[in-house]
């Protein structure tokens, strides 16, 4: 069976509606979602291994594959609410 992993999901852009969410991508493609990998500057810069946002997302993805589950890491969580709106604005500036 074919499954979908959304790579480099920008939670800030998904919350603001600038890009499709992982669920919307899965719905449009009609492919079941098995995991999401967030866009993470620390991974891009090679500064972290297995920790932080990406490490958690990959752990969830690995458990989904191993146990045939569909728990999805929420890349948008830190971009919701009052402090999330500040993070979104800072992310756009930087």
ABEGO torsion letter per residue (X at the ends): XBBBBBBGBBAAAAAAGABBBAAAAAAAAGBBBABBBBBBAAAAAGABBGBEAAAAAAAAAAAAAAAGBABBBBAAAAABEAAAAAAAAAAAAX
